[in-house]
Amino acid sequence: MTLKRIIPLLLLGLGLALFMALDLGRFFDLAELRVHQAELQRWVDERPVVAPATYILLYMALVAFSLPVASFVTIVGGFLFGAWSGTLWTAIGATLGASLVFLAARTALRDALRAKAGPWLDKLEGEFRTNGFHYLLFLRLVPAFPFWLVNIAPALFGVRFAPFVLATATGILPGTFVFAYFGHGLSTTLQQSGDLSLAAIATPEILIGLTLLALVSLLPV
C-alpha cells in the first residue's frame, strides 16, 4: 500500500479520533436539544433550502467519519423536518457518507487484502458480485450490524459501487423512518419535565419487524 492510497482512510479515522478526544459527543443528547429546540426550529423555518442542505452535509460528514451519534441526529432530523422529509434528508446524507467510506476503503485496503488472501477471496468476490445487492440489503436492514462495518466490508469483497449505493439507500429507509418518526413526535416530550432517553425507540416490535424485512431481502439469494 502506498501512502497516497491510505490517506483518505487515515483522514476519516483522524476525524473520529478527534471527535472522541475532544468529547464532542456530550453535545449530542436530548437535554441539549431541549435547551436549543426553539432556536433550531426557527433557523430551519427561516431557511427552507439552506437548512436541509446543511443537514445533509452534516449527516454525510458524521457517517464518513463514523461518529457514534447517527441515531440521535436522525431523531433530530425528524424533529426539525418532520418524519417524511427527515427520512429523505437523512437517507441522502447517510448514503453519500457511506459511499465515501466505501471508496476510501476500496482504494486503501482491497489490493493489500487480495495480495494476502489467496484464492478464497476470488470465490467470495464472485458470490458478492452475483448477489451483492441482496446481501447488502440484508446487512443494512438488520440493526445488529454496525453501519461503519457494512460500509467497509463490501469494498473488500469486490462489490460494485452502483449496487452498494442502491442497497444502502434502500436498506436504511425503514430504520431511518422509525427514528425520524420518533423525532417528529418529540416536541411534546421535550416540553415535559424529567429524564429523557433513547431507549424507548428500540422496542421489540421494531427490531423484530426490521429483522423480518432483512430475511425477506435474502429470498432471491
C-alpha positions as CSV (number, residue, x, y, z in Angstrom):
1,M,0.0,0.0,0.0
2,T,1.3,3.5,-0.9
3,L,0.7,6.4,1.4
4,K,-1.3,8.1,-1.3
5,R,-3.8,5.2,-1.2
6,I,-4.3,5.2,2.5
7,I,-4.5,9.0,3.1
8,P,-8.4,9.2,2.6
9,L,-8.9,6.4,5.1
10,L,-6.4,7.9,7.5
11,L,-8.3,11.3,7.3
12,L,-11.6,9.6,8.1
13,G,-10.0,7.8,11.1
14,L,-8.5,11.1,12.3
15,G,-11.9,12.7,12.3
16,L,-13.3,10.0,14.5
17,A,-10.2,10.2,16.8
18,L,-10.6,14.0,17.2
19,F,-14.3,13.6,17.9
20,M,-13.6,11.1,20.7
21,A,-10.6,13.0,22.1
22,L,-12.5,16.3,22.4
23,D,-15.5,14.5,23.8
24,L,-17.8,16.2,21.3
25,G,-20.4,13.5,21.9
26,R,-21.5,15.4,25.0
27,F,-23.3,17.9,22.8
28,F,-25.5,15.2,21.2
29,D,-28.2,14.4,23.7
30,L,-31.8,15.2,24.2
31,A,-31.1,17.5,27.1
32,E,-29.1,19.8,24.8
33,L,-31.9,19.5,22.2
34,R,-34.4,20.6,24.8
35,V,-32.4,23.7,25.5
36,H,-31.9,24.8,21.9
37,Q,-35.1,23.4,20.3
38,A,-36.8,26.8,19.7
39,E,-33.7,28.3,18.2
40,L,-33.1,25.3,15.9
41,Q,-36.7,25.2,14.7
42,R,-36.7,28.9,14.0
43,W,-33.5,28.6,12.0
44,V,-35.0,25.7,9.9
45,D,-38.3,27.5,9.3
46,E,-36.4,30.6,8.1
47,R,-34.2,28.7,5.7
48,P,-36.2,26.1,3.7
49,V,-33.4,25.4,1.3
50,V,-30.2,26.0,3.3
51,A,-31.4,24.1,6.3
52,P,-31.9,20.7,4.5
53,A,-28.7,21.1,2.5
54,T,-26.8,21.8,5.7
55,Y,-28.3,18.9,7.5
56,I,-27.4,16.6,4.6
57,L,-23.8,17.7,4.6
58,L,-23.5,17.3,8.3
59,Y,-25.0,13.9,8.2
60,M,-22.7,12.9,5.3
61,A,-19.7,14.0,7.4
62,L,-20.8,12.1,10.6
63,V,-21.3,8.9,8.6
64,A,-18.0,9.4,6.7
65,F,-16.1,9.9,10.0
66,S,-18.1,7.0,11.6
67,L,-19.2,9.2,14.5
68,P,-21.3,7.3,17.0
69,V,-24.2,9.9,17.0
70,A,-26.1,8.9,13.9
71,S,-29.2,7.6,15.7
72,F,-29.5,10.8,17.7
73,V,-29.0,13.0,14.7
74,T,-31.7,11.1,12.8
75,I,-34.1,11.8,15.6
76,V,-33.2,15.5,15.4
77,G,-33.8,15.3,11.7
78,G,-37.3,14.0,12.3
79,F,-37.9,16.7,14.9
80,L,-36.8,19.5,12.7
81,F,-38.1,18.5,9.3
82,G,-40.9,16.0,10.0
83,A,-41.0,12.2,9.6
84,W,-41.0,12.1,5.8
85,S,-38.7,14.9,5.0
86,G,-36.4,14.0,7.9
87,T,-36.2,10.4,6.5
88,L,-35.4,11.7,3.0
89,W,-32.7,14.1,4.0
90,T,-31.1,11.6,6.4
91,A,-31.1,8.8,3.7
92,I,-29.4,11.1,1.2
93,G,-26.7,12.2,3.7
94,A,-26.1,8.7,5.0
95,T,-25.8,7.3,1.5
96,L,-23.3,9.9,0.5
97,G,-21.2,9.4,3.6
98,A,-21.3,5.6,3.3
99,S,-20.2,5.9,-0.3
100,L,-17.2,8.0,0.7
101,V,-16.1,5.3,3.2
102,F,-16.7,2.6,0.7
103,L,-14.5,4.3,-1.9
104,A,-11.8,5.1,0.6
105,A,-11.7,1.5,1.9
106,R,-11.6,0.1,-1.6
107,T,-8.8,2.3,-2.6
108,A,-6.7,1.7,0.5
109,L,-7.3,-1.9,1.5
110,R,-8.6,-4.1,-1.3
111,D,-5.4,-4.6,-3.2
112,A,-3.5,-5.4,0.0
113,L,-6.1,-7.9,1.1
114,R,-6.1,-9.5,-2.3
115,A,-2.3,-10.0,-2.2
116,K,-2.5,-11.8,1.1
117,A,-5.9,-13.6,0.9
118,G,-5.3,-16.2,-1.8
119,P,-7.9,-18.0,-4.0
120,W,-10.7,-17.9,-1.4
121,L,-11.1,-14.2,-2.0
122,D,-11.9,-14.8,-5.7
123,K,-14.7,-17.2,-4.7
124,L,-16.1,-14.7,-2.2
125,E,-15.9,-11.9,-4.6
126,G,-17.7,-13.9,-7.3
127,E,-20.6,-14.5,-4.8
128,F,-20.8,-10.9,-3.8
129,R,-20.7,-9.8,-7.4
130,T,-23.6,-12.0,-8.2
131,N,-25.8,-11.4,-5.2
132,G,-24.1,-8.4,-3.7
133,F,-27.2,-6.2,-3.7
134,H,-29.3,-8.7,-1.7
135,Y,-26.5,-9.4,0.8
136,L,-26.0,-5.7,1.3
137,L,-29.7,-5.1,1.7
138,F,-29.8,-7.7,4.4
139,L,-26.9,-6.1,6.2
140,R,-28.5,-2.7,6.0
141,L,-31.8,-3.9,7.3
142,V,-30.6,-5.9,10.2
143,P,-29.9,-3.5,13.1
144,A,-27.3,-5.8,14.6
145,F,-24.6,-4.9,12.1
146,P,-22.5,-1.7,12.7
147,F,-23.1,0.8,10.0
148,W,-19.4,1.6,9.6
149,L,-18.5,-2.1,9.2
150,V,-21.1,-2.5,6.4
151,N,-19.5,0.5,4.7
152,I,-16.1,-1.1,4.6
153,A,-16.6,-4.9,4.2
154,P,-18.3,-4.7,0.7
155,A,-15.4,-2.7,-0.6
156,L,-13.0,-5.5,0.3
157,F,-15.2,-8.2,-1.3
158,G,-15.4,-6.6,-4.8
159,V,-18.9,-5.2,-4.6
160,R,-19.5,-2.7,-7.4
161,F,-20.3,0.9,-6.5
162,A,-23.7,1.1,-8.0
163,P,-25.2,-1.9,-6.1
164,F,-23.6,-0.6,-2.9
165,V,-25.3,2.8,-3.3
166,L,-28.7,1.4,-4.3
167,A,-28.7,-1.2,-1.4
168,T,-27.6,1.4,1.1
169,A,-30.2,4.0,0.0
170,T,-33.0,1.3,0.1
171,G,-32.0,-0.7,3.1
172,I,-31.6,2.3,5.5
173,L,-35.1,3.7,4.8
174,P,-37.2,1.5,7.3
175,G,-34.9,2.1,10.2
176,T,-34.4,5.8,9.3
177,F,-38.1,6.4,9.2
178,V,-38.6,4.8,12.6
179,F,-36.1,7.2,14.2
180,A,-37.3,10.2,12.2
181,Y,-40.9,9.4,13.2
182,F,-39.9,9.2,16.8
183,G,-38.2,12.6,16.4
184,H,-41.3,14.1,14.8
185,G,-43.3,13.3,18.0
186,L,-40.6,14.5,20.3
187,S,-41.7,18.1,20.8
188,T,-44.3,17.1,23.4
189,T,-41.7,15.0,25.2
190,L,-39.2,17.9,25.3
191,Q,-41.7,20.2,26.9
192,Q,-42.2,17.8,29.8
193,S,-40.0,17.6,32.8
194,G,-38.0,14.6,33.8
195,D,-35.2,12.5,32.2
196,L,-35.1,11.8,28.5
197,S,-33.9,8.6,27.0
198,L,-33.4,7.0,23.5
199,A,-34.3,3.5,24.9
200,A,-38.0,4.0,24.1
201,I,-37.4,3.6,20.4
202,A,-35.7,0.2,20.5
203,T,-38.9,-1.7,21.1
204,P,-39.0,-5.5,20.4
205,E,-41.7,-4.9,17.8
206,I,-39.5,-2.5,15.8
207,L,-36.4,-4.8,16.0
208,I,-38.4,-7.9,15.0
209,G,-40.0,-6.0,12.1
210,L,-36.7,-4.9,10.7
211,T,-35.2,-8.4,11.1
212,L,-38.2,-9.9,9.1
213,L,-37.6,-7.3,6.4
214,A,-34.0,-8.3,6.3
215,L,-34.9,-12.0,5.9
216,V,-37.2,-11.2,3.1
217,S,-34.4,-9.4,1.3
218,L,-32.4,-12.7,1.2
219,L,-35.2,-14.8,-0.5
220,P,-33.8,-14.1,-4.1
221,V,-30.4,-15.4,-3.0
